[in-house]
Amino acid sequence: MRCDDYQESLNRYIDGEMATDEADELRDHLATCVDCAREHDALAATSLRLKETLVRHQAPDVLKARIRSALGQPDAFAPPVATPARRRWSPIGLAAAGLVIAALSSALTYTAARQGTEAHSVRDDLLASHIRSLMPGHLTDVASTNQHNVKPWFNGRVDLSPPVPSLDSAGFPLIGGRLDYVGGRVAAVSVYMRRQHVINVYSWPSTGQALQPRTAAAAHGYHTVEWRTDGVELWAVSDLNRPELEQFVAAFNAAK
């Protein structure tokens, strides 16, 4: 092989995409050819800088929902099915698979097993409900930016008067409300937005002691904040970053 041929293969070599015998041959060549070794070092350094400085943006909930809607994938969050290694995909199939993977990257349901504890928790239900709400037509039963339309809508539908404060001035506009079923109970859900991020606030009656807001560790890009006050248990769920979600909860409690 000529140096030109070796240099054309350098990207595959650096990315680990070459067969073992090809990689061994190229490695032997680099040990004896100054020009190819110099080209290899430059490409490897560039690849390393790109990996170290690459900014990875998390897709917001609304974008994920739009991707699922465009693909028509009602079970986009189901675990991928193993396929034979030799299976060949069409270009269209590969493109669709790429979009599904992008949606799955930060939108998987939280299903971690817990030894010595309940196999299924309220948080599991909340995360599943939050993800389900992002599918077209599931986010709100009553769509309104006016708290005086949303709050009365819950009357007679749930066993409490859920807090539905107006938080437009804090940068968290109300967009509506809905009913959901969480942990074996009907929950009132107030829905807010922060840029393109959806924030679902679940509430139901509780006899437990008051609890200050506490944020759980992120699960697949989603944060949950739990608190209890005035005989009501509340949970806020979103893929919003933790500081902003906690800022939302503070504003919610200050205004309700």
C-alpha positions as CSV (number, residue, x, y, z in Angstrom):
1,M,0.0,0.0,0.0
2,R,1.1,3.6,-0.7
3,C,1.2,6.3,1.9
4,D,-1.9,7.9,0.4
5,D,-3.8,4.7,1.0
6,Y,-2.6,4.5,4.6
7,Q,-3.5,8.1,5.3
8,E,-7.0,7.6,3.9
9,S,-7.5,4.9,6.6
10,L,-6.2,7.0,9.5
11,N,-9.7,8.2,10.6
12,R,-11.0,4.6,10.8
13,Y,-7.8,3.6,12.7
14,I,-8.2,6.4,15.3
15,D,-11.9,5.7,15.8
16,G,-11.2,2.0,16.3
17,E,-13.2,0.9,13.3
18,M,-10.5,-1.2,11.5
19,A,-10.2,-4.9,11.5
20,T,-7.4,-6.3,13.7
21,D,-5.1,-7.3,10.8
22,E,-5.6,-3.9,9.0
23,A,-4.9,-2.0,12.2
24,D,-1.7,-4.1,12.8
25,E,-0.5,-3.4,9.3
26,L,-1.1,0.4,9.7
27,R,0.5,0.4,13.1
28,D,3.7,-1.2,11.6
29,H,3.7,1.4,8.8
30,L,3.4,4.3,11.2
31,A,6.4,3.0,13.1
32,T,8.6,3.4,9.9
33,C,7.0,6.4,8.0
34,V,7.6,9.8,9.4
35,D,5.0,11.6,7.1
36,C,2.2,9.2,8.0
37,A,3.0,9.3,11.7
38,R,2.9,13.1,11.6
39,E,-0.5,13.0,9.9
40,H,-1.7,10.4,12.4
41,D,-0.6,12.6,15.4
42,A,-2.3,15.6,14.0
43,L,-5.6,13.8,13.4
44,A,-5.5,12.1,16.8
45,A,-4.9,15.5,18.6
46,T,-7.8,17.1,16.7
47,S,-10.1,14.2,17.6
48,L,-9.1,14.4,21.3
49,R,-9.7,18.2,21.4
50,L,-13.2,17.7,19.8
51,K,-14.1,15.1,22.3
52,E,-12.9,17.2,25.3
53,T,-14.6,20.4,24.2
54,L,-17.7,19.1,22.6
55,V,-20.8,20.6,24.2
56,R,-23.6,18.0,24.5
57,H,-27.1,19.6,24.7
58,Q,-29.9,17.7,26.2
59,A,-33.0,17.7,24.1
60,P,-36.0,19.4,25.8
61,D,-39.2,17.5,26.5
62,V,-41.1,19.3,23.7
63,L,-38.5,18.3,21.1
64,K,-38.6,14.7,22.2
65,A,-42.4,14.7,22.0
66,R,-42.3,16.2,18.4
67,I,-39.8,13.5,17.4
68,R,-42.0,10.7,18.7
69,S,-45.0,12.3,17.0
70,A,-43.2,12.5,13.7
71,L,-42.0,8.9,13.9
72,G,-45.3,7.6,15.0
73,Q,-43.6,5.5,17.7
74,P,-46.1,5.0,20.6
75,D,-43.6,2.7,22.3
76,A,-40.5,4.8,21.7
77,F,-39.4,4.2,25.3
78,A,-39.6,0.4,25.1
79,P,-36.2,-1.3,25.5
80,P,-34.5,-1.9,22.2
81,V,-34.9,-5.4,20.8
82,A,-31.7,-7.3,20.2
83,T,-31.1,-8.0,16.5
84,P,-28.7,-10.4,14.8
85,A,-25.2,-8.8,14.3
86,R,-25.3,-9.4,10.5
87,R,-28.7,-7.7,10.0
88,R,-28.5,-5.0,7.3
89,W,-30.5,-1.8,7.7
90,S,-31.8,0.4,4.9
91,P,-30.7,4.1,4.9
92,I,-34.3,5.1,5.9
93,G,-34.3,2.6,8.7
94,L,-30.9,3.8,10.0
95,A,-32.2,7.4,10.0
96,A,-35.3,6.5,11.9
97,A,-33.3,4.5,14.4
98,G,-31.0,7.4,14.9
99,L,-33.9,9.7,15.8
100,V,-35.4,7.2,18.2
101,I,-32.0,6.8,20.0
102,A,-31.7,10.6,20.3
103,A,-35.1,10.7,21.9
104,L,-34.3,7.8,24.2
105,S,-31.0,9.3,25.4
106,S,-32.6,11.5,28.0
107,A,-36.2,10.2,28.0
108,L,-36.1,6.6,29.4
109,T,-38.4,5.8,32.3
110,Y,-36.8,5.3,35.7
111,T,-37.0,1.5,36.5
112,A,-34.0,0.8,38.8
113,A,-34.6,-2.3,41.0
114,R,-34.4,-1.7,44.7
115,Q,-33.2,-4.6,47.0
116,G,-35.1,-4.8,50.3
117,T,-37.6,-2.1,49.2
118,E,-40.7,-1.9,47.2
119,A,-40.2,-2.9,43.6
120,H,-42.4,-0.1,42.3
121,S,-42.3,3.3,43.9
122,V,-44.3,6.5,43.6
123,R,-41.3,8.1,41.8
124,D,-41.4,5.4,39.2
125,D,-45.0,6.1,38.5
126,L,-44.4,9.9,38.4
127,L,-41.6,9.6,35.9
128,A,-43.6,7.2,33.7
129,S,-46.6,9.6,33.9
130,H,-44.4,12.6,33.1
131,I,-43.0,10.9,30.0
132,R,-46.4,9.7,28.9
133,S,-47.7,13.3,29.2
134,L,-45.3,14.4,26.5
135,M,-47.0,12.4,23.9
136,P,-49.3,14.4,21.6
137,G,-52.6,15.1,23.3
138,H,-51.7,13.9,26.8
139,L,-50.2,17.0,28.4
140,T,-53.4,18.9,29.5
141,D,-57.1,18.2,29.9
142,V,-57.7,21.9,30.4
143,A,-55.4,24.3,28.4
144,S,-55.2,27.7,29.9
145,T,-52.6,30.3,31.1
146,N,-55.1,31.7,33.6
147,Q,-55.0,30.1,37.1
148,H,-58.7,31.2,37.5
149,N,-59.6,28.8,34.7
150,V,-57.3,25.9,35.7
151,K,-57.9,25.8,39.5
152,P,-61.8,25.7,39.3
153,W,-61.5,22.9,36.7
154,F,-60.3,20.5,39.3
155,N,-63.4,21.1,41.5
156,G,-65.4,17.8,41.9
157,R,-62.7,15.9,40.0
158,V,-60.2,15.4,42.9
159,D,-60.5,15.3,46.7
160,L,-58.6,18.6,47.2
161,S,-58.2,22.1,45.9
162,P,-54.7,21.9,44.3
163,P,-52.4,24.9,44.4
164,V,-52.2,26.5,41.0
165,P,-50.2,29.7,41.4
166,S,-49.5,32.1,38.5
167,L,-45.7,32.2,38.0
168,D,-45.4,34.2,34.8
169,S,-43.4,36.9,36.5
170,A,-40.9,34.3,37.7
171,G,-40.5,32.9,34.2
172,F,-42.6,29.8,34.7
173,P,-45.9,30.3,32.7
174,L,-48.9,28.1,33.5
175,I,-50.2,26.2,30.5
176,G,-53.0,24.1,31.9
177,G,-53.9,21.1,34.1
178,R,-55.0,17.5,33.9
179,L,-55.9,14.5,36.0
180,D,-53.5,11.5,36.2
181,Y,-53.3,8.2,38.1
182,V,-50.2,7.8,40.2
183,G,-49.4,5.2,42.9
184,G,-52.9,3.9,43.0
185,R,-54.5,7.3,43.4
186,V,-56.0,10.1,41.2
187,A,-53.6,13.1,41.2
188,A,-54.2,16.7,40.1
189,V,-51.5,17.9,37.8
190,S,-50.7,21.6,37.2
191,V,-48.5,22.1,34.1
192,Y,-45.9,24.8,33.7
193,M,-43.2,25.6,31.1
194,R,-39.7,27.0,31.3
195,R,-38.5,27.8,27.8
196,Q,-39.1,24.4,26.1
197,H,-39.1,22.3,29.3
198,V,-42.3,20.9,30.7
199,I,-42.8,21.0,34.5
200,N,-45.5,18.7,35.9
201,V,-46.6,19.4,39.5
202,Y,-48.6,16.5,41.0
203,S,-50.6,16.9,44.1
204,W,-52.9,14.7,46.2
205,P,-54.2,14.7,49.9
206,S,-51.8,13.4,52.5
207,T,-51.9,12.7,56.2
208,G,-48.1,12.7,56.5
209,Q,-46.1,15.3,58.4
210,A,-44.9,18.5,56.7
211,L,-41.8,17.9,54.5
212,Q,-39.5,20.5,53.2
213,P,-38.7,20.2,49.4
214,R,-36.1,17.6,48.7
215,T,-34.7,16.8,45.3
216,A,-33.9,13.2,44.3
217,A,-30.9,12.2,42.3
218,A,-31.5,12.7,38.5
219,A,-32.8,9.6,36.7
220,H,-32.1,9.5,33.0
221,G,-32.0,13.3,32.8
222,Y,-35.2,13.9,34.9
223,H,-35.3,15.5,38.3
224,T,-38.1,15.1,40.9
225,V,-38.7,17.4,43.9
226,E,-41.0,16.1,46.7
227,W,-42.6,18.1,49.6
228,R,-45.7,18.1,51.8
229,T,-47.6,21.1,53.2
230,D,-51.1,21.8,54.5
231,G,-52.2,18.2,54.1
232,V,-51.1,18.0,50.5
233,E,-48.3,15.9,49.0
234,L,-46.7,17.6,46.0
235,W,-44.1,16.4,43.4
236,A,-42.5,18.5,40.7
237,V,-41.1,16.5,37.7
238,S,-39.1,17.9,34.8
239,D,-35.9,17.5,32.7
240,L,-35.1,21.1,33.7
241,N,-31.7,21.4,35.4
242,R,-31.8,21.0,39.1
243,P,-31.1,24.7,40.2
244,E,-33.9,26.0,38.0
245,L,-36.4,23.3,39.1
246,E,-35.6,24.1,42.7
247,Q,-36.1,27.8,41.9
248,F,-39.5,26.9,40.4
249,V,-40.5,25.0,43.6
250,A,-39.5,28.0,45.8
251,A,-41.5,30.4,43.6
252,F,-44.4,27.9,43.6
253,N,-44.5,27.7,47.4
254,A,-44.1,31.4,47.9
255,A,-47.0,32.3,45.5
256,K,-49.6,29.5,46.3
